[in-house]
Amino acid sequence: MILTVTMNPSIDISYPLEELKIDTVNRVAEVSKTAGGKGLNVTRVLAEIGDNVAATGLIGGTNGEFLLQNLHPNVRQFFYNISGDTRNCIAVLHEGKQTEILEAGPTITADEARDFQEHFRSLMAEADVVSISGSLPAGLPKDYYIQLIEMANQAGNKVVLDCSGAALEAVLKSDVKPTAIKPNNEELSQLLGREVSKDLDELKAVLSESLFEGIEWIIVSLGADGAFAKHWDTFYKVDIPKIQVVNPVGSGDSTVAGISSALSHQADDVSLLKKANVLGMLNAQEKMTGHVNVENYDGLYNQITVKEV
């Protein structure tokens, strides 16, 4: 079983407008509301490709109830209820642009933080891969993911971590390591305090730095240029075909779903990298965030090339 973890989920609300008018009324004809958060995008894609997936995290209030009701029917639900309300995240789509209004979400109490850890620990026996995505809500310390990863490691589970900022930096500087991380160039630059280009020799040198020591898989998204990856001491360049991009939002989460699925199925290196990238591409071809059309899977999969560098 793959267990996805979303500590700060949301109800994602989309308002499409021909024009956003400031300081007056804007009327929206069509409203889209989905169970959101990076981890739930991962969850949905895993369910769509037929993997055995369960979801956990923190939910509360009527928004939390809505989230549970709108998960994929094949997803087993192990969420932990908190006193605060699950947040809303609003995207206003206007004139080819996207303006986002993101609520901070609830503040987690010390008791809730401790009790969720015990809840999480109880799920470890059934899992084989744990996928942790997104930001930490207020009230949780920046080392909270370290504690979850340590529990998963102790249970013998593989961990895929997709976060950024202080939470990611804390993990990388700790002695507790996830199995896989998926930073992009911008996140690498933030971590290292300097600009990181897409040059393969530079990426090779960057991923060999001590900050990334002990992590089995590091997969760097390069957008239309594919990906660059390090598996222990072996480096790979992934080349992808050109596609018609409809909505790239959620493609990183879909890639995480591919990594998690491949680890669960004990895929070889090439198969893992192809699966991760094809799911990211399939998401980009769809209007809905965190969604893939599996009918197009094989056609794209066969066009991806992976070479050792």
N, C-alpha and C positions, 0 to 999 in steps of 0.2 A: 504493500500500500504506500502511496505517496501522500504525505501529509503537508498541506500548504498552511502557512502561518501569515495572517494579516492582522497586525496589532492595531492599526488605525484605519479600518475600512470606512467606506463612505457610500452614500447614495449619490451616484453621478447623474446630474441633471443637465440636459442639453437643450438650449434655447436657440433655434435657428431664426435669424432675422435678416431681412434684406439690408437693413441699415440700423445701426445702434444710435438712437437719438438720446443725447445727454440732457438731463434736467427736464424730462417730460415722460409721458407714458409710452412704453413699448409693449405692443400686444403680440403674443406668440400663438401661432395657429397649431403647431405641433410641438409636443414636449416629450422627450425621451428620458426615462428614469431607469437606471440599471444598478445592480449590486456592484459597487466599485471598490477601488483600491488595487494596487499592483498584484497582491497575492490572489485576489479573486479573479483577476484576468488570467493568471496562471492556472487557477483551478478550472475555469470554464474551458480553456483550451485542452487541458488534460482530459476532461470529461468528454469533449467532442471527439478526441482521437481514441477514446475507448479505454483509457487507463483506469485502474482502480485508485480513486482519489478521494480523500477526505479533507475537510477544511476546518481550521480552528482560528481563534483570534478573540478579540474583545468586541462585544456588541452591547447596545443598550437602548432602551426606549422604543418608541414606535418605529423609528428608522431602522433599528436593529431587527424588529419583527418583519419589516418590509424586505430587508436584506435576505433573511432566511427564506421568505416566500418566493424570492426571485432568483435563487440559485438554480443551477442546472439540476434536473431531477436525479441524475446519476451520482451526485455529490453527497457523500455522507457528512453530516453536520455535527461538529464537536465544539461549537463556539461557547465561550464563557461569558455569562451575563454580568454587566457592571451597572453601577447606579447612574452613570452619565448617559447622555444621548449620543448615538452614532451620528457622525457629522454629515453634512451635505457638501458636495463640491459642484459648483455650477460653471458650465462652459457656455458662453454666448458666442455663437457662430455668426459672424457678420462681415460682409464685404470681403470675403476671402481670408478673414482673420479669425483668431480665436482668443477671446478675452475670458480669463478664468477667475472665479471668485471661490477661494478655498477656505472653508471653515477650519479652525485649528483642531477641533474635536474635543472630546471630554478629557478631563484631568483624572488620571488613574491614582487611586489611593494606595498606600503602602500595603494594606491588607489585600486589595485586589491584585496587586503585582505579585505578592507572595502566593496567593491562592491559585493564580493562573499558572505559576510555575509547577505547582503540584498537579494541576489538571494536565498540563503539558507532559509532565513526566509519566502520567498514567497512560498516555497515548503512544509512548515509545515502543512498547512491546510489539504492537501490530504494524508499525511503520518500517520501511526499509530505506526510504529517502524522505528527508524533510526539506521543504522549500520555504525559505523565509524571505519575505519581500516588503519593501516600503519603509516608511518612517515610523519612529516610535512616538506614541502620543505623550502629551505632557504628563509629568509625574513619574515617568519611568527613566531610570538613569541611563546614560549613554552606553554603559557596559551590559545592559540587559540582554542583548543578543548573545554576548559571550556566555552568559549563564545558560541560555537555551541551547546553544551549540554544544556546550560541554555536556549537558544531559543527553543530547542526541548521540554525541561521540561515545559516551559511556555505554549507551545501549547498542553500539555497533552500527548506527545508521549513518548514511551519507547525508551531507548537508549542502544545499545550494543557497548561497546568500546573495541577495540583490538589494543593496541599500547604498546610501552615500553619506557624505559628510562625517560628522563626529562619530556616529554609530559604526560606520565602516572603518574609520581610522582606529577606533578603540579595538575592534576585532583584529585588525592587521598587526597592531602593536602588542597584542596579547600572545600568550602561549597556547591559546585555544584556537584551532584552525578549522574553517569549513572545508569541505571537499572542493567546492567550486565557487568562483565569483565571476561576475560578468560586467566589469566596468566599461565605460566608453572613454573616448579620448578626453572629453571634458572632465570626467570624474578622475581620471589618472592625473590630469594637470592640477586639479584641486588638491589631490592627495600629496603630490610631490612639490607643489608650490612653483611649478614652472610649466611652460607650454610643452606638450607632448604631441609630436606630429604623427602622421600615418606611415612614416618611413620605417621599413621593416627592421633595419639594423638598429634604429633607435628603440623601437618597441621591444626588440630582443633584449637590449641592454636594460631597459626600464623594468621588464618583467623578471629580470635576473637579480634585481636589487634586493637587499636583505628584508625590506618591508614585506615582500611577497613570499618569503621563504616558508616552506612547510605546507603550501596550498597546492593540492594535486592538479587542479584545472583552473587556468585563468583564460577567459575568453573575452577578447576585446572587440566590441562592435565597431565596424568601420563604415556603417551606412551602406551606400551603394557599392562601396569597394569590398564588401564582404566582411571578413573577420580575420583576426590574428589570434592564435591560441598557443598556450604553453601547457603541455601535459608532462608533469615532472620536469625532465630535462630535454624534452622534445618539443620543437616549435613547428607550427603549421600555419599556412596561409590558405584561407578559404575564399574562393572566387565564386560569385553568384551571377546569374543572368540578369539582364535588365528586365524590369517588370513595370507595368502600369500601376503606380501608387495611388490608391484611393484615400487611405487614412493610415498614416504611419504610427499613430498613437496606439500603444499597447504592443508594438512589435517586439520591444525588449522583453516584455513579460511573456510573450509567446515563445521567444527564444529560451527563456528560463524554463518554460514548460518542456521544451524539447530536451534541454540538458537533464532535467529531472527524470523525464521518461526514459531517456537513454541509459542513465545510471541505474534506474530501477530494473531495466531489461538487460543490464550488463553488456551493453553494446561496445564494440571496438571503437578506437579513436575516430576513424573516418566516419563511421556510421553515426556516432554521437554528434560530430560537428555538422554533418549533413542534416540530421534531424533537427538540431537546434536552429540552423539557418533557414531551412525550408518552412518551419512553422512561423518564424519571424516574417518571412516574405508573404506567406499566405495571409497573415493578419493584415499586412499593409495593403493587400488587394481588396479588403473588405471595408465597408462603411462602418460597421460596428466594431468598437474597441474590444480586444480580447476575444476574437472570434476567427475561426478558420474554416475553409471549405475543403474537407478532406478529399473530395473528388479530384482536386487539382494537385494533390500531394505528390504522386509518383512522377508526374510530368516535370515538376520543378526539381524534385530530388535528383533526378537523373541528369540535370543540367548543372548541378553544383560540383565543383572540383576542389579537392583537398590535396595539397602537396606539402611535403616536409621541407622546411627551409633551414 
